[in-house]
Amino acid sequence: MRPTMPTLTGSLIAGLALGVMTCVSSTALAGRPVAQALAGDRLAAKEPGATAENDENRTITISGIGEVARPADSMRTSIGVEVREKTLGAARDKAAGRSQAVLAALRGLAIPGLEIRTVDISLSPIRESQPASGEVTEPRIIGYSASSQLSVALRRASPAELQAAGSRILHAALASGANDVGGLEFFLSDRTEARRSAIAAAVQDAQANAKAVAKAANVRIVELKSIAVVPQERYEFAQQMKAFGGADGFPFEPGNIRVTSAVKVRVAFAPNP
């Protein structure tokens, strides 16, 4: 009886080990985790021959562009005064006097909502040119320059109001002593609605592009996988003129402002039945 016990014990251990190896071979030795195997079985049940890799690769990624135009409802310009005199005090006083005259003229227009603010005041020496002989010497101060700059804006107005205001503003400024007028810029005071409309147009464009690709490839779109707004938004300003001197006779046309947005979409497709 003593020799029999080790033999039975050894047989039992061998049998258990064989059972464990059989279980392992059905999952890990097959080269696929259980979750992945189940996912593959579901795909196979849905479409013969389909795999998780094929399902992921069966996508179309494409972009769309949307652009909308809206009438400008705001404008801005810069109006400046610059003078040169032999002394600092003379340059400062002359520039201050002209600036006050320009400011009074603009306020005298009594345009509702007109915004006027000072954005720059500058005083600087004027030095003589370096002698042609090439001598390196400290340039002599021969005078002084004084300047001031105003920013003038009108927001949330109709195109007709902007057209009339632009002409009046520049005429009054130049007539009162301004001699440096920046570009007249028309824009949208709030571009939120225009931007959203441009995004919607970009989505429609991307959908149409995806359908065109699917039709050409003889497949059908079955699912929208993802959509993203591409950070390439363009916002166009309508710039008109830059003047130094009289502006009488120049036309002022606010025109339309264009807002452009882009999106990228990814859709899943399947073969046509």
C-alpha positions as CSV (number, residue, x, y, z in Angstrom):
1,M,0.0,0.0,0.0
2,R,2.8,2.5,0.7
3,P,4.1,2.6,-3.0
4,T,0.5,3.2,-4.3
5,M,-0.1,6.6,-2.6
6,P,2.8,8.5,-4.3
7,T,1.6,7.2,-7.6
8,L,-2.0,8.5,-7.2
9,T,-0.8,11.8,-5.9
10,G,1.5,12.3,-8.9
11,S,-1.3,11.4,-11.3
12,L,-3.7,13.9,-9.6
13,I,-1.0,16.8,-9.8
14,A,-0.4,16.0,-13.5
15,G,-4.1,16.1,-14.3
16,L,-4.5,19.5,-12.6
17,A,-1.5,20.9,-14.4
18,L,-2.9,19.6,-17.8
19,G,-6.2,21.3,-17.1
20,V,-4.6,24.6,-16.3
21,M,-2.5,24.4,-19.5
22,T,-5.6,23.7,-21.5
23,C,-7.4,26.8,-20.1
24,V,-4.3,29.0,-20.8
25,S,-4.0,27.7,-24.3
26,S,-7.6,28.8,-25.1
27,T,-6.9,32.5,-24.3
28,A,-3.3,33.7,-23.7
29,L,-1.7,31.2,-26.0
30,A,-4.2,32.2,-28.8
31,G,-2.5,35.6,-28.9
32,R,-5.6,37.7,-28.0
33,P,-6.8,39.1,-24.7
34,V,-10.3,38.1,-23.8
35,A,-11.7,41.6,-24.3
36,Q,-10.1,41.9,-27.7
37,A,-11.3,38.5,-28.7
38,L,-14.9,39.4,-27.7
39,A,-14.7,42.7,-29.6
40,G,-13.5,40.9,-32.7
41,D,-16.3,38.3,-32.4
42,R,-18.8,41.2,-32.3
43,L,-17.4,42.8,-35.4
44,A,-17.3,39.5,-37.1
45,A,-21.0,39.0,-36.3
46,K,-21.8,42.5,-37.6
47,E,-20.0,42.1,-40.9
48,P,-18.2,39.0,-42.2
49,G,-14.5,39.4,-42.4
50,A,-14.5,42.6,-40.3
51,T,-11.8,43.2,-37.6
52,A,-11.2,46.0,-35.0
53,E,-8.3,47.2,-37.2
54,N,-10.4,47.3,-40.4
55,D,-13.2,49.2,-38.6
56,E,-10.7,51.8,-37.4
57,N,-9.1,52.2,-40.8
58,R,-12.4,52.6,-42.6
59,T,-12.7,56.3,-42.0
60,I,-12.5,59.5,-44.1
61,T,-10.9,62.6,-42.7
62,I,-11.6,65.8,-44.6
63,S,-11.7,69.5,-44.1
64,G,-14.4,72.2,-44.7
65,I,-14.2,75.9,-45.2
66,G,-17.0,78.4,-44.4
67,E,-17.1,82.1,-45.1
68,V,-19.8,84.7,-44.4
69,A,-20.0,88.4,-45.2
70,R,-21.6,91.0,-43.0
71,P,-22.0,94.8,-43.5
72,A,-19.5,96.7,-41.4
73,D,-21.1,98.4,-38.4
74,S,-18.1,100.2,-36.9
75,M,-15.1,102.3,-38.0
76,R,-11.9,103.7,-36.5
77,T,-9.1,105.9,-37.6
78,S,-6.0,107.6,-36.1
79,I,-5.6,111.4,-36.3
80,G,-2.3,113.1,-35.4
81,V,-0.5,116.3,-35.2
82,E,3.2,116.7,-35.7
83,V,5.2,119.9,-35.6
84,R,8.9,120.8,-35.6
85,E,10.5,123.9,-34.0
86,K,13.9,125.1,-33.0
87,T,13.2,124.9,-29.3
88,L,11.5,122.3,-27.2
89,G,9.1,124.8,-25.7
90,A,8.0,126.1,-29.0
91,A,7.4,122.6,-30.4
92,R,5.5,121.5,-27.3
93,D,3.2,124.6,-27.3
94,K,2.5,124.5,-31.0
95,A,1.6,120.8,-30.9
96,A,-0.6,121.3,-27.9
97,G,-2.5,124.1,-29.5
98,R,-3.1,122.2,-32.7
99,S,-4.2,119.1,-30.8
100,Q,-6.7,121.1,-28.7
101,A,-8.1,122.6,-31.9
102,V,-8.5,119.1,-33.5
103,L,-10.1,117.7,-30.4
104,A,-12.5,120.6,-30.2
105,A,-13.4,120.2,-33.9
106,L,-14.2,116.5,-33.5
107,R,-16.3,117.1,-30.4
108,G,-18.1,119.9,-32.2
109,L,-19.4,117.4,-34.8
110,A,-21.7,116.1,-32.1
111,I,-21.8,112.6,-33.6
112,P,-23.7,110.2,-31.2
113,G,-21.4,107.5,-29.8
114,L,-18.2,109.0,-31.2
115,E,-15.2,107.7,-29.1
116,I,-12.1,109.9,-28.9
117,R,-9.0,109.1,-26.9
118,T,-5.4,110.1,-26.8
119,V,-3.1,107.2,-27.6
120,D,0.3,108.9,-27.9
121,I,2.3,112.0,-27.0
122,S,5.9,112.3,-28.1
123,L,8.7,114.9,-27.8
124,S,12.1,114.2,-29.3
125,P,15.2,116.1,-30.5
126,I,16.1,116.5,-34.2
127,R,19.8,115.9,-34.8
128,E,21.8,117.1,-37.8
129,S,22.9,114.5,-40.3
130,Q,26.4,113.0,-39.9
131,P,29.0,114.9,-41.9
132,A,29.8,113.3,-45.3
133,S,33.5,113.3,-44.4
134,G,33.0,110.3,-42.2
135,E,34.0,111.9,-38.9
136,V,32.5,110.2,-35.9
137,T,31.1,113.0,-33.8
138,E,28.0,113.5,-31.7
139,P,25.3,114.9,-34.0
140,R,24.2,118.4,-33.0
141,I,20.6,119.1,-32.0
142,I,19.1,121.5,-34.5
143,G,15.5,121.4,-33.3
144,Y,12.7,119.4,-31.6
145,S,9.7,117.4,-32.8
146,A,6.4,117.2,-30.9
147,S,3.5,115.0,-31.8
148,S,0.2,113.7,-30.4
149,Q,-2.1,111.0,-31.7
150,L,-5.8,110.5,-31.3
151,S,-7.9,107.3,-31.8
152,V,-11.3,108.0,-33.1
153,A,-14.0,105.3,-33.4
154,L,-17.7,104.9,-34.1
155,R,-19.4,101.6,-33.3
156,R,-22.7,100.0,-34.0
157,A,-23.9,102.3,-36.7
158,S,-25.5,101.7,-40.1
159,P,-23.4,101.8,-43.3
160,A,-25.0,105.1,-44.2
161,E,-24.1,106.6,-40.8
162,L,-20.5,105.3,-41.1
163,Q,-20.2,106.7,-44.6
164,A,-21.3,110.2,-43.5
165,A,-19.4,110.1,-40.3
166,G,-16.1,109.1,-41.9
167,S,-16.2,112.0,-44.3
168,R,-17.1,114.6,-41.6
169,I,-14.4,113.3,-39.2
170,L,-11.5,113.5,-41.6
171,H,-12.6,116.8,-43.0
172,A,-13.0,118.4,-39.6
173,A,-9.6,117.0,-38.4
174,L,-7.6,118.2,-41.4
175,A,-9.3,121.6,-41.5
176,S,-8.4,122.2,-37.8
177,G,-4.7,121.4,-38.1
178,A,-4.2,117.6,-38.2
179,N,-1.5,116.6,-40.6
180,D,-1.2,112.8,-40.0
181,V,-4.3,110.7,-40.7
182,G,-4.1,106.9,-40.5
183,G,-6.1,104.4,-42.5
184,L,-9.8,104.5,-42.2
185,E,-10.8,101.0,-41.0
186,F,-14.3,99.5,-41.1
187,F,-15.0,96.4,-38.9
188,L,-17.7,94.5,-37.0
189,S,-18.2,95.5,-33.3
190,D,-19.2,91.9,-32.4
191,R,-18.2,89.1,-34.7
192,T,-19.8,86.3,-32.6
193,E,-22.8,85.7,-34.9
194,A,-20.7,85.9,-38.0
195,R,-18.1,83.4,-36.6
196,R,-20.8,80.9,-35.7
197,S,-22.4,81.2,-39.1
198,A,-18.9,80.7,-40.7
199,I,-18.4,77.5,-38.6
200,A,-21.8,76.2,-39.6
201,A,-21.0,76.8,-43.3
202,A,-17.7,75.0,-42.8
203,V,-19.4,72.0,-41.3
204,Q,-21.8,71.8,-44.3
205,D,-18.8,72.1,-46.7
206,A,-17.0,69.3,-44.9
207,Q,-20.1,67.1,-45.1
208,A,-20.5,67.7,-48.8
209,N,-16.8,67.0,-49.3
210,A,-17.1,63.7,-47.4
211,K,-20.1,62.7,-49.5
212,A,-18.2,63.5,-52.7
213,V,-15.3,61.3,-51.6
214,A,-17.6,58.4,-50.6
215,K,-19.4,58.6,-53.9
216,A,-16.2,58.6,-55.9
217,A,-14.9,55.6,-53.8
218,N,-18.2,53.7,-54.2
219,V,-18.7,53.5,-50.4
220,R,-21.4,54.8,-48.0
221,I,-21.0,56.9,-44.9
222,V,-22.4,55.2,-41.8
223,E,-21.2,57.3,-38.8
224,L,-19.8,60.7,-37.8
225,K,-16.7,59.9,-35.7
226,S,-15.4,63.3,-34.8
227,I,-15.5,67.0,-35.7
228,A,-13.1,69.8,-34.7
229,V,-12.8,73.5,-35.4
230,V,-9.4,74.2,-36.9
231,P,-7.7,77.3,-35.4
232,Q,-7.3,79.1,-38.7
233,E,-10.1,81.7,-38.4
234,R,-9.6,84.7,-40.6
235,Y,-11.2,88.0,-39.9
236,E,-11.0,90.6,-42.6
237,F,-10.9,94.4,-41.9
238,A,-11.9,96.8,-44.6
239,Q,-9.2,99.4,-44.8
240,Q,-9.7,102.4,-47.0
241,M,-7.2,105.2,-47.1
242,K,-4.2,106.7,-45.6
243,A,-4.0,110.5,-46.0
244,F,-1.6,113.3,-45.4
245,G,-3.4,116.5,-46.4
246,G,-6.9,117.1,-47.7
247,A,-9.4,114.3,-47.8
248,D,-12.1,116.2,-49.7
249,G,-13.6,114.3,-52.6
250,F,-12.5,110.8,-51.4
251,P,-15.4,108.3,-51.3
252,F,-16.2,106.4,-48.1
253,E,-17.7,103.0,-48.6
254,P,-17.9,100.7,-45.6
255,G,-18.5,97.5,-47.6
256,N,-18.8,94.0,-46.2
257,I,-16.6,92.2,-43.7
258,R,-15.7,88.6,-44.4
259,V,-15.3,86.0,-41.6
260,T,-13.8,82.6,-42.5
261,S,-13.6,79.4,-40.4
262,A,-12.4,75.9,-41.0
263,V,-13.4,72.5,-39.5
264,K,-12.0,68.9,-39.8
265,V,-14.4,65.9,-39.7
266,R,-13.8,62.2,-39.5
267,V,-16.5,59.8,-40.7
268,A,-16.8,56.0,-40.9
269,F,-17.7,54.3,-44.1
270,A,-18.7,50.8,-45.3
271,P,-18.8,49.1,-48.7
272,N,-22.0,49.6,-50.6
273,P,-24.2,46.5,-50.4
